[in-house]
Amino acid sequence: MFDALGTYIFLLKASPFNSTPQSPEAPIMAEVKLEGVSKIYDGKVTAVRDVDFTINDKEFVVLVGPSGCGKSTVLRMIAGLEEITAGTVSIDGKVVNDVAPKDRDIAMVFQNYALYPHMTVYDNLAFGLKLRKYPKAEIEQRVHAAADILGIASYLERKPKALSGGQRQRVALGRAIVRQPKVFLFDEPLSNLDANLRVQMRTEISRLHHQLRTTMIYVTHDQIEAMSMGDRIVVMKDGVVQQVDAPLKIYHRPVNKFVAGFIGSPTMNFLSGKIERNGAWKFRQEGTSLTLPIPDSAVRNAGGTPPPLVTLGIRPEHISAVRPTSQDAASFNATIEVVEPVGNESFVHFSTGGATHYVARIASDTTPRIGASCELFVDTSKMHLFDSSNDRSI
Protein backbone atom coordinates (compact mmCIF):
# COMPACT_ATOMS: atom_id res chain seq x y z
CA MET A 1 0.00 0.00 0.00
CA PHE A 2 1.20 3.51 -0.79
CA ASP A 3 1.31 6.30 1.74
CA ALA A 4 -0.16 9.59 0.62
CA LEU A 5 3.13 11.12 -0.52
CA GLY A 6 4.10 8.02 -2.49
CA THR A 7 0.78 8.10 -4.31
CA TYR A 8 1.12 11.79 -5.12
CA ILE A 9 4.51 11.15 -6.68
CA PHE A 10 3.10 8.37 -8.88
CA LEU A 11 0.24 10.54 -10.07
CA LEU A 12 2.73 13.20 -11.02
CA LYS A 13 5.00 10.80 -12.88
CA ALA A 14 2.18 8.85 -14.49
CA SER A 15 1.05 11.81 -16.60
CA PRO A 16 2.34 11.34 -20.15
CA PHE A 17 4.37 14.52 -20.71
CA ASN A 18 4.15 15.04 -24.43
CA SER A 19 5.31 18.24 -26.03
CA THR A 20 2.00 18.34 -27.90
CA PRO A 21 -1.06 17.23 -25.94
CA GLN A 22 -3.14 14.54 -27.58
CA SER A 23 -6.25 15.91 -29.22
CA PRO A 24 -9.32 15.05 -27.16
CA GLU A 25 -11.09 14.11 -30.37
CA ALA A 26 -8.50 11.46 -31.25
CA PRO A 27 -9.88 7.91 -31.01
CA ILE A 28 -8.70 6.15 -27.87
CA MET A 29 -8.24 2.42 -28.25
CA ALA A 30 -6.52 0.05 -25.88
CA GLU A 31 -6.29 -3.73 -25.87
CA VAL A 32 -4.23 -4.97 -22.93
CA LYS A 33 -2.56 -8.34 -23.39
CA LEU A 34 -0.57 -10.38 -20.87
CA GLU A 35 1.46 -13.31 -22.15
CA GLY A 36 3.29 -15.65 -19.77
CA VAL A 37 3.65 -12.91 -17.17
CA SER A 38 5.40 -13.92 -13.95
CA LYS A 39 6.72 -12.05 -10.93
CA ILE A 40 9.33 -13.57 -8.63
CA TYR A 41 10.67 -11.63 -5.64
CA ASP A 42 14.28 -12.16 -4.50
CA GLY A 43 14.58 -15.03 -6.93
CA LYS A 44 12.52 -17.40 -4.78
CA VAL A 45 9.05 -16.01 -3.90
CA THR A 46 6.65 -16.45 -6.82
CA ALA A 47 3.85 -13.90 -6.57
CA VAL A 48 2.43 -14.37 -10.08
CA ARG A 49 2.99 -17.32 -12.42
CA ASP A 50 2.38 -17.61 -16.18
CA VAL A 51 -0.55 -15.19 -16.43
CA ASP A 52 -2.17 -15.19 -19.88
CA PHE A 53 -5.28 -13.20 -20.77
CA THR A 54 -6.38 -10.39 -23.05
CA ILE A 55 -8.51 -7.40 -22.09
CA ASN A 56 -10.34 -6.18 -25.15
CA ASP A 57 -10.67 -2.56 -26.15
CA LYS A 58 -13.36 -0.78 -24.07
CA GLU A 59 -13.87 -3.86 -21.88
CA PHE A 60 -14.34 -3.77 -18.10
CA VAL A 61 -12.39 -6.66 -16.58
CA VAL A 62 -12.23 -7.42 -12.86
CA LEU A 63 -9.36 -9.27 -11.22
CA VAL A 64 -10.69 -11.02 -8.12
CA GLY A 65 -9.33 -13.41 -5.54
CA PRO A 66 -8.39 -13.68 -1.87
CA SER A 67 -5.71 -11.51 -0.30
CA GLY A 68 -2.24 -12.49 -1.51
CA CYS A 69 -3.43 -14.12 -4.74
CA GLY A 70 -1.39 -11.75 -6.95
CA LYS A 71 -4.15 -9.61 -8.45
CA SER A 72 -2.69 -6.25 -7.33
CA THR A 73 0.76 -7.38 -8.49
CA VAL A 74 -0.68 -8.03 -11.96
CA LEU A 75 -2.26 -4.56 -11.98
CA ARG A 76 1.01 -2.94 -10.87
CA MET A 77 2.91 -4.73 -13.66
CA ILE A 78 0.41 -3.37 -16.19
CA ALA A 79 0.95 0.10 -14.71
CA GLY A 80 4.74 -0.25 -14.72
CA LEU A 81 5.07 -0.03 -10.94
CA GLU A 82 6.47 -3.58 -10.74
CA GLU A 83 9.16 -5.04 -12.96
CA ILE A 84 8.14 -8.14 -14.88
CA THR A 85 10.26 -11.22 -14.19
CA ALA A 86 9.08 -13.08 -17.30
CA GLY A 87 6.54 -12.62 -20.09
CA THR A 88 5.21 -9.50 -21.79
CA VAL A 89 2.56 -6.85 -21.22
CA SER A 90 1.23 -5.10 -24.32
CA ILE A 91 -1.04 -2.05 -24.54
CA ASP A 92 -2.65 -1.38 -27.91
CA GLY A 93 -0.26 -3.81 -29.60
CA LYS A 94 2.91 -2.30 -28.12
CA VAL A 95 5.02 -4.23 -25.61
CA VAL A 96 5.45 -1.93 -22.61
CA ASN A 97 7.74 -3.99 -20.37
CA ASP A 98 10.45 -1.34 -20.56
CA VAL A 99 8.17 1.67 -20.97
CA ALA A 100 8.05 4.06 -18.01
CA PRO A 101 4.68 4.48 -16.24
CA LYS A 102 4.43 8.08 -17.44
CA ASP A 103 4.55 6.92 -21.07
CA ARG A 104 1.96 4.13 -20.87
CA ASP A 105 -1.06 6.48 -21.10
CA ILE A 106 -2.81 4.93 -18.13
CA ALA A 107 -4.55 6.42 -15.11
CA MET A 108 -4.63 4.62 -11.78
CA VAL A 109 -7.13 5.07 -8.95
CA PHE A 110 -5.89 3.80 -5.60
CA GLN A 111 -7.57 2.67 -2.40
CA ASN A 112 -6.09 5.83 -0.88
CA TYR A 113 -7.81 8.86 -2.45
CA ALA A 114 -4.43 10.73 -2.47
CA LEU A 115 -5.89 14.20 -2.94
CA TYR A 116 -3.79 17.31 -2.39
CA PRO A 117 -5.26 18.67 0.87
CA HIS A 118 -4.20 22.29 0.24
CA MET A 119 -5.86 22.41 -3.21
CA THR A 120 -9.50 22.86 -4.12
CA VAL A 121 -11.35 20.14 -5.96
CA TYR A 122 -10.95 22.11 -9.18
CA ASP A 123 -7.19 22.38 -8.72
CA ASN A 124 -6.90 18.68 -7.83
CA LEU A 125 -8.67 17.81 -11.07
CA ALA A 126 -6.70 20.28 -13.15
CA PHE A 127 -3.25 19.65 -11.69
CA GLY A 128 -2.08 16.95 -14.12
CA LEU A 129 -3.33 18.88 -17.13
CA LYS A 130 -1.53 22.04 -15.98
CA LEU A 131 1.71 20.07 -15.71
CA ARG A 132 1.22 18.91 -19.28
CA LYS A 133 0.69 22.54 -20.32
CA TYR A 134 -2.78 22.13 -21.75
CA PRO A 135 -4.52 25.39 -22.76
CA LYS A 136 -6.48 26.99 -19.94
CA ALA A 137 -9.75 26.77 -21.86
CA GLU A 138 -9.32 23.04 -22.49
CA ILE A 139 -8.43 22.41 -18.84
CA GLU A 140 -11.57 24.20 -17.75
CA GLN A 141 -13.69 22.28 -20.25
CA ARG A 142 -12.31 18.89 -19.17
CA VAL A 143 -12.60 19.62 -15.46
CA HIS A 144 -16.19 20.80 -15.71
CA ALA A 145 -17.12 17.87 -17.97
CA ALA A 146 -15.67 15.37 -15.47
CA ALA A 147 -17.34 17.17 -12.56
CA ASP A 148 -20.71 17.02 -14.32
CA ILE A 149 -20.31 13.30 -15.05
CA LEU A 150 -19.50 12.55 -11.40
CA GLY A 151 -21.97 14.97 -9.82
CA ILE A 152 -19.33 17.07 -8.04
CA ALA A 153 -19.72 20.34 -9.96
CA SER A 154 -21.01 22.10 -6.83
CA TYR A 155 -17.91 21.08 -4.86
CA LEU A 156 -15.21 22.51 -7.15
CA GLU A 157 -14.28 25.30 -4.74
CA ARG A 158 -14.13 23.04 -1.69
CA LYS A 159 -11.02 21.43 -0.28
CA PRO A 160 -10.84 17.67 0.40
CA LYS A 161 -11.33 18.05 4.17
CA ALA A 162 -14.81 19.46 3.47
CA LEU A 163 -15.85 16.37 1.46
CA SER A 164 -17.29 13.01 2.48
CA GLY A 165 -15.51 9.76 1.64
CA GLY A 166 -17.70 9.17 -1.40
CA GLN A 167 -17.15 12.70 -2.67
CA ARG A 168 -13.38 12.32 -2.28
CA GLN A 169 -13.49 9.07 -4.23
CA ARG A 170 -15.38 10.87 -7.01
CA VAL A 171 -12.66 13.51 -7.12
CA ALA A 172 -10.04 10.75 -7.42
CA LEU A 173 -12.03 9.28 -10.32
CA GLY A 174 -12.38 12.72 -11.89
CA ARG A 175 -8.64 13.30 -11.78
CA ALA A 176 -8.23 10.14 -13.85
CA ILE A 177 -11.08 11.02 -16.23
CA VAL A 178 -9.75 14.47 -17.20
CA ARG A 179 -6.56 12.90 -18.54
CA GLN A 180 -8.54 10.80 -21.06
CA PRO A 181 -6.14 7.82 -20.77
CA LYS A 182 -6.21 4.67 -22.85
CA VAL A 183 -6.62 2.47 -19.78
CA PHE A 184 -8.09 3.02 -16.32
CA LEU A 185 -6.65 0.91 -13.51
CA PHE A 186 -8.51 0.57 -10.19
CA ASP A 187 -6.76 -0.96 -7.18
CA GLU A 188 -9.52 -1.76 -4.63
CA PRO A 189 -10.79 1.84 -4.76
CA LEU A 190 -13.85 1.24 -2.58
CA SER A 191 -12.22 -0.56 0.35
CA ASN A 192 -12.31 2.51 2.61
CA LEU A 193 -16.02 3.20 2.11
CA ASP A 194 -18.94 1.99 4.22
CA ALA A 195 -21.27 -0.71 2.88
CA ASN A 196 -24.00 1.58 1.51
CA LEU A 197 -21.51 3.90 -0.14
CA ARG A 198 -19.69 0.95 -1.71
CA VAL A 199 -22.93 -0.11 -3.42
CA GLN A 200 -23.50 3.43 -4.65
CA MET A 201 -19.95 3.82 -5.96
CA ARG A 202 -20.10 0.43 -7.69
CA THR A 203 -23.04 1.75 -9.66
CA GLU A 204 -21.24 5.03 -10.36
CA ILE A 205 -18.13 3.30 -11.74
CA SER A 206 -20.21 0.97 -13.92
CA ARG A 207 -22.18 3.94 -15.24
CA LEU A 208 -18.91 5.75 -15.85
CA HIS A 209 -17.63 2.86 -17.96
CA HIS A 210 -20.75 2.92 -20.13
CA GLN A 211 -20.37 6.66 -20.62
CA LEU A 212 -16.65 6.76 -21.35
CA ARG A 213 -16.35 3.40 -23.17
CA THR A 214 -12.72 3.11 -22.12
CA THR A 215 -10.76 0.00 -21.18
CA MET A 216 -10.97 -0.51 -17.42
CA ILE A 217 -9.18 -3.02 -15.19
CA TYR A 218 -10.46 -3.32 -11.65
CA VAL A 219 -8.93 -5.23 -8.72
CA THR A 220 -11.03 -6.37 -5.75
CA HIS A 221 -11.27 -9.18 -3.21
CA ASP A 222 -15.05 -8.69 -3.09
CA GLN A 223 -16.75 -11.23 -5.36
CA ILE A 224 -20.01 -9.23 -5.30
CA GLU A 225 -18.16 -6.25 -6.81
CA ALA A 226 -16.67 -8.56 -9.41
CA MET A 227 -19.99 -10.15 -10.35
CA SER A 228 -21.90 -6.87 -10.56
CA MET A 229 -19.34 -4.75 -12.40
CA GLY A 230 -17.23 -6.77 -14.80
CA ASP A 231 -17.85 -7.68 -18.43
CA ARG A 232 -15.48 -10.54 -17.62
CA ILE A 233 -13.84 -11.76 -14.43
CA VAL A 234 -10.32 -13.08 -13.91
CA VAL A 235 -10.32 -15.35 -10.85
CA MET A 236 -6.88 -15.81 -9.25
CA LYS A 237 -5.46 -18.04 -6.53
CA ASP A 238 -1.84 -18.29 -5.34
CA GLY A 239 -0.58 -16.23 -8.27
CA VAL A 240 -2.26 -18.40 -10.90
CA VAL A 241 -5.28 -17.54 -13.06
CA GLN A 242 -8.02 -20.09 -12.38
CA GLN A 243 -10.72 -18.96 -14.83
CA VAL A 244 -11.46 -16.06 -17.18
CA ASP A 245 -15.05 -15.69 -18.29
CA ALA A 246 -18.28 -13.69 -18.07
CA PRO A 247 -19.66 -13.41 -14.51
CA LEU A 248 -22.67 -15.69 -14.97
CA LYS A 249 -20.64 -18.31 -16.83
CA ILE A 250 -18.19 -18.44 -13.95
CA TYR A 251 -21.09 -18.68 -11.51
CA HIS A 252 -22.92 -21.45 -13.36
CA ARG A 253 -19.91 -23.30 -14.83
CA PRO A 254 -16.90 -22.96 -12.50
CA VAL A 255 -13.86 -24.87 -13.71
CA ASN A 256 -12.82 -26.09 -10.26
CA LYS A 257 -13.83 -26.27 -6.61
CA PHE A 258 -11.97 -23.09 -5.65
CA VAL A 259 -13.82 -20.94 -8.20
CA ALA A 260 -17.13 -22.54 -7.25
CA GLY A 261 -16.56 -21.77 -3.59
CA PHE A 262 -15.15 -18.28 -4.03
CA ILE A 263 -17.86 -16.95 -6.35
CA GLY A 264 -21.26 -16.81 -4.70
CA SER A 265 -22.52 -15.68 -1.29
CA PRO A 266 -23.15 -17.62 0.88
CA THR A 267 -20.54 -19.96 -0.50
CA MET A 268 -21.36 -23.23 -2.24
CA ASN A 269 -21.94 -26.29 -0.05
CA PHE A 270 -19.46 -29.14 -0.59
CA LEU A 271 -20.15 -32.77 0.28
CA SER A 272 -17.46 -35.45 0.00
CA GLY A 273 -18.38 -38.95 -1.11
CA LYS A 274 -18.60 -41.28 -4.08
CA ILE A 275 -20.92 -42.07 -6.96
CA GLU A 276 -22.55 -45.49 -7.02
CA ARG A 277 -24.88 -47.21 -9.45
CA ASN A 278 -27.81 -49.32 -8.35
CA GLY A 279 -30.06 -49.05 -11.35
CA ALA A 280 -29.58 -45.29 -11.35
CA TRP A 281 -26.57 -43.18 -10.45
CA LYS A 282 -26.45 -41.91 -6.87
CA PHE A 283 -24.12 -39.85 -4.74
CA ARG A 284 -23.43 -41.24 -1.25
CA GLN A 285 -21.99 -38.84 1.29
CA GLU A 286 -18.99 -40.10 3.19
CA GLY A 287 -19.71 -40.91 6.85
CA THR A 288 -23.51 -40.46 6.66
CA SER A 289 -26.52 -42.20 5.19
CA LEU A 290 -27.26 -39.28 2.85
CA THR A 291 -27.77 -40.27 -0.78
CA LEU A 292 -28.85 -38.06 -3.68
CA PRO A 293 -29.67 -39.03 -7.28
CA ILE A 294 -27.18 -37.91 -9.92
CA PRO A 295 -28.39 -36.94 -13.41
CA ASP A 296 -27.07 -39.21 -16.17
CA SER A 297 -25.69 -36.13 -17.93
CA ALA A 298 -23.27 -35.53 -15.05
CA VAL A 299 -21.86 -39.05 -15.39
CA ARG A 300 -21.63 -38.70 -19.17
CA ASN A 301 -19.49 -35.61 -18.63
CA ALA A 302 -17.09 -37.85 -16.72
CA GLY A 303 -16.81 -40.16 -19.72
CA GLY A 304 -19.34 -42.61 -18.29
CA THR A 305 -16.97 -43.61 -15.48
CA PRO A 306 -16.97 -41.25 -12.50
CA PRO A 307 -13.78 -40.95 -10.42
CA PRO A 308 -13.67 -43.04 -7.23
CA LEU A 309 -14.05 -40.02 -4.93
CA VAL A 310 -15.97 -36.86 -5.78
CA THR A 311 -17.08 -33.62 -4.19
CA LEU A 312 -20.69 -32.65 -4.73
CA GLY A 313 -21.38 -28.91 -4.84
CA ILE A 314 -24.81 -27.36 -4.16
CA ARG A 315 -25.42 -23.64 -4.02
CA PRO A 316 -27.56 -22.46 -1.05
CA GLU A 317 -30.27 -21.05 -3.32
CA HIS A 318 -30.84 -24.49 -4.85
CA ILE A 319 -31.96 -25.92 -1.51
CA SER A 320 -35.54 -25.23 -0.37
CA ALA A 321 -37.95 -26.16 2.42
CA VAL A 322 -40.84 -26.62 0.02
CA ARG A 323 -41.08 -29.47 -2.50
CA PRO A 324 -40.46 -27.92 -5.92
CA THR A 325 -42.46 -28.86 -8.98
CA SER A 326 -39.31 -29.76 -10.93
CA GLN A 327 -38.82 -33.44 -11.78
CA ASP A 328 -35.17 -32.99 -10.84
CA ALA A 329 -35.96 -32.45 -7.16
CA ALA A 330 -34.65 -34.77 -4.45
CA SER A 331 -35.13 -34.66 -0.70
CA PHE A 332 -32.99 -35.34 2.36
CA ASN A 333 -33.35 -35.06 6.12
CA ALA A 334 -31.59 -32.23 7.96
CA THR A 335 -31.33 -30.74 11.43
CA ILE A 336 -31.70 -26.96 11.59
CA GLU A 337 -28.99 -25.36 13.71
CA VAL A 338 -28.97 -21.60 13.00
CA VAL A 339 -31.40 -19.29 11.18
CA GLU A 340 -30.23 -15.87 9.96
CA PRO A 341 -33.16 -13.72 8.75
CA VAL A 342 -32.01 -11.15 6.18
CA GLY A 343 -35.38 -9.84 4.98
CA ASN A 344 -37.19 -11.65 2.19
CA GLU A 345 -35.10 -14.77 2.81
CA SER A 346 -33.18 -16.50 5.57
CA PHE A 347 -29.81 -18.20 5.65
CA VAL A 348 -30.55 -21.57 7.23
CA HIS A 349 -27.59 -23.52 8.60
CA PHE A 350 -28.15 -27.26 8.91
CA SER A 351 -26.40 -30.60 9.25
CA THR A 352 -27.13 -33.97 7.66
CA GLY A 353 -25.93 -36.26 10.41
CA GLY A 354 -22.21 -35.66 10.08
CA ALA A 355 -19.92 -33.06 11.62
CA THR A 356 -20.05 -30.81 8.54
CA HIS A 357 -22.51 -27.92 8.43
CA TYR A 358 -24.23 -26.48 5.38
CA VAL A 359 -26.34 -23.45 4.48
CA ALA A 360 -29.50 -22.89 2.43
CA ARG A 361 -31.16 -19.68 1.23
CA ILE A 362 -34.83 -20.16 2.05
CA ALA A 363 -37.80 -17.82 1.66
CA SER A 364 -38.70 -16.17 4.97
CA ASP A 365 -42.28 -17.48 4.95
CA THR A 366 -41.09 -21.12 4.76
CA THR A 367 -38.13 -20.92 7.16
CA PRO A 368 -38.02 -23.89 9.58
CA ARG A 369 -37.37 -23.32 13.28
CA ILE A 370 -34.04 -23.86 15.04
CA GLY A 371 -33.60 -27.39 16.35
CA ALA A 372 -36.19 -28.88 14.02
CA SER A 373 -35.59 -32.05 12.03
CA CYS A 374 -37.10 -31.46 8.63
CA GLU A 375 -37.09 -32.46 5.00
CA LEU A 376 -35.19 -30.21 2.63
CA PHE A 377 -35.23 -30.38 -1.15
CA VAL A 378 -32.47 -29.90 -3.68
CA ASP A 379 -32.60 -29.29 -7.43
CA THR A 380 -30.30 -32.03 -8.73
CA SER A 381 -30.04 -30.39 -12.16
CA LYS A 382 -28.10 -27.58 -10.48
CA MET A 383 -25.53 -29.85 -8.80
CA HIS A 384 -21.81 -29.54 -9.49
CA LEU A 385 -19.39 -32.47 -9.36
CA PHE A 386 -15.65 -32.16 -8.78
CA ASP A 387 -12.96 -34.83 -8.96
CA SER A 388 -11.61 -35.06 -5.39
CA SER A 389 -8.12 -35.93 -6.66
CA ASN A 390 -7.60 -32.57 -8.38
CA ASP A 391 -10.72 -30.47 -7.56
CA ARG A 392 -11.46 -30.03 -11.26
CA SER A 393 -15.07 -29.83 -12.40
CA ILE A 394 -16.40 -33.01 -13.95
RADA-V477449 format. One record per backbone hydrogen bond with DSSP energy under -1.0 kcal/mol. NH is the residue of the N-H (numbers start at 1). CO is the residue of the C=O. If there is no record, write none. Layout:
BEGIN
{{NH | CO} {NH | CO}}
END
This chain:
BEGIN
{{7 | 3} {8 | 4} {9 | 5} {10 | 6} {11 | 7} {12 | 8} {13 | 9} {14 | 10} {18 | 16} {26 | 23} {32 | 55} {33 | 90} {34 | 53} {35 | 88} {37 | 51} {38 | 86} {39 | 48} {41 | 45} {44 | 41} {45 | 41} {47 | 39} {48 | 39} {49 | 239} {51 | 37} {53 | 34} {55 | 32} {59 | 56} {61 | 216} {62 | 232} {63 | 218} {64 | 234} {69 | 66} {74 | 70} {75 | 71} {76 | 72} {77 | 73} {78 | 74} {79 | 75} {80 | 76} {81 | 76} {82 | 76} {85 | 38} {86 | 38} {88 | 35} {90 | 33} {91 | 94} {92 | 31} {94 | 91} {96 | 89} {99 | 96} {103 | 100} {104 | 101} {107 | 183} {109 | 185} {119 | 116} {121 | 158} {122 | 156} {124 | 120} {125 | 121} {126 | 122} {127 | 123} {130 | 126} {131 | 127} {132 | 128} {133 | 130} {134 | 129} {139 | 135} {140 | 136} {141 | 137} {142 | 138} {143 | 139} {144 | 140} {145 | 141} {146 | 142} {147 | 143} {148 | 144} {149 | 145} {150 | 146} {152 | 147} {155 | 152} {158 | 155} {162 | 159} {163 | 160} {168 | 164} {169 | 165} {170 | 166} {171 | 167} {172 | 168} {173 | 169} {174 | 170} {175 | 171} {176 | 172} {177 | 173} {178 | 174} {180 | 177} {182 | 105} {183 | 105} {184 | 215} {185 | 107} {186 | 217} {187 | 109} {188 | 219} {191 | 188} {193 | 190} {198 | 194} {199 | 195} {200 | 196} {201 | 197} {202 | 198} {203 | 199} {204 | 200} {205 | 201} {206 | 202} {207 | 203} {208 | 204} {209 | 205} {210 | 206} {211 | 207} {212 | 208} {213 | 209} {216 | 59} {217 | 184} {218 | 61} {219 | 186} {220 | 63} {226 | 222} {227 | 223} {228 | 224} {229 | 225} {230 | 226} {231 | 60} {232 | 60} {233 | 245} {234 | 62} {235 | 243} {236 | 64} {237 | 240} {239 | 69} {240 | 237} {242 | 235} {243 | 235} {245 | 233} {250 | 246} {251 | 247} {252 | 248} {253 | 249} {257 | 391} {260 | 256} {261 | 257} {262 | 258} {263 | 259} {269 | 314} {271 | 312} {273 | 310} {274 | 284} {276 | 282} {278 | 280} {280 | 278} {282 | 276} {283 | 292} {284 | 274} {285 | 290} {286 | 272} {288 | 285} {292 | 283} {294 | 281} {299 | 295} {300 | 296} {301 | 297} {303 | 300} {304 | 299} {310 | 273} {311 | 386} {312 | 271} {313 | 384} {314 | 269} {318 | 315} {319 | 316} {320 | 377} {329 | 326} {330 | 378} {332 | 376} {334 | 374} {335 | 351} {336 | 372} {337 | 349} {338 | 349} {340 | 347} {342 | 345} {346 | 362} {347 | 340} {348 | 360} {349 | 338} {350 | 358} {351 | 335} {358 | 350} {360 | 348} {361 | 316} {362 | 346} {364 | 344} {366 | 363} {367 | 364} {371 | 336} {372 | 369} {374 | 334} {376 | 332} {377 | 320} {378 | 330} {379 | 318} {380 | 328} {382 | 379} {383 | 380} {384 | 313} {386 | 311} {387 | 392} {388 | 309} {390 | 387} {391 | 387} {393 | 255} {394 | 385}}
END
